[in-house]
Amino acid sequence: MRKCCHSEECRVGRRDRRSRSGDGVEVNGYTIEPGANLRGASLFVAKLPQANLRGADLPLACLVRANLVRANLEEACLYRAKLRETDLSGVDLTAAWADEEATWPPGFDPGAAGVILE
């Protein structure tokens, strides 16, 4: 299992997780691919249903009210990410990383969804 997004080991291997198959998603004219560095990104109310964000770096990202229905966030870094009021229906958070400062929708249990809490 990889280490969290704050480790040097993780940052060095980032390119290996990027997709070459063109399965990115377009948001406001930008293409976001698996493994993308979205540290501190403002994705407020972003429409990302079924997006493949596997291994994405999302620390400090604002995903409040985003639509992440059935999105793939496996192994994503969610340290201090803001996910309040975000639609996480069917999202895959297997082995995603988060800390106590990450915020979640009311009633959402990140541990039960596969998130590794540190």
N, C-alpha and C positions, 0 to 999 in steps of 0.2 A: 504494500500500500504506500502511496506517495505521502510526503509530508505536507504540512499546511503551506499556504501560499507565501508565508513570511520567511520560509527557509531558503537558503542559497541553493540547496539541492533542487528544490522545486523550480526556482526561476531559471536555472541552467537548462532544465529539460523541457521548458515551455514549448519550444518549436516542434518537438516530437508529437505533441497532442493536437496541433493545428490540422485542420482538415484540408485535404487536397481534392476533395470530391465536389466542391462547390455547394456544400449544404449550409451555407451561411444564410442569415436573415437580414433584410434591409430595414433600417430604421433611420428616418430623416435623411435619406440619401447616403448613408454609410452602411457598408456590409459588415455584419458581426459574425465571425466564424468561431467554431469550437476553439477553446484555448485563448480567446481574445483577452487582452489586458484592458479591463474596464474599471480600473481603480478610480473610485470617486465619481464615476459617471452618473449623470442625471438621466435616468430612464423613467421619470415620473409619468405615469399613465401610458407607458409604452405598450404597444400591441405585439407581443412575442409568443403567441400560441404555437405550440409544437416546435419552437426554436431549439436548435441544437447548440447549447452553450456548455457542452461538456468540457470540464477543466478550465472554465473561464475564471479570470481573476476579477472578483467583484467586491473587494473590500471597500468600505465607505460608500458604496453605490447606493443611490436612491432609486428604489424600485416600487415606491409607494403607488398603489392603485394600478400597477402594471398587470397585464394579462399574460400570465405564464402557464395557461392551461396546457397540460400534457407536454410541457417543455422538458428538455433533458439538461439537468444541472448536475449530473454526476461529477464528482470530484471537483466541483466549483469551490472557490474560496469566497465565503460570505462573511468575513470578519467585519463587524460593525455595519453590515448592510442594513438598509431600512426596507423592510418588506411589509410594513403595516398596510392593511386594506388591499393587499395583493392577492389576486386569484391564483392559488396554487393547486387547483383541482387537477389531480392526475400527474403532477410534476414528479420527475425522478430526481431525488436528492441523495441517492446512494453515494456514500463516502464523500459527500460535500463537507466542507469545514466551516465552522462558525464559532463565535465566542459568545459570552454572556451579554455583550453589548448589541448584538444583532437583534433587530426587532421583527416580530412575526405577526401575522393576522391573529386576532383574538381566537382562542381555542385551538390554534394550530400547535401540534407537538413535533418540533423538529427532530428530536431523538427517535420518535416512532417512525418518522419519515426517512430515517437512515442517515441523518446529519451527525457528524462527529463533532461533539461540543467540547471545546477546550476552555 
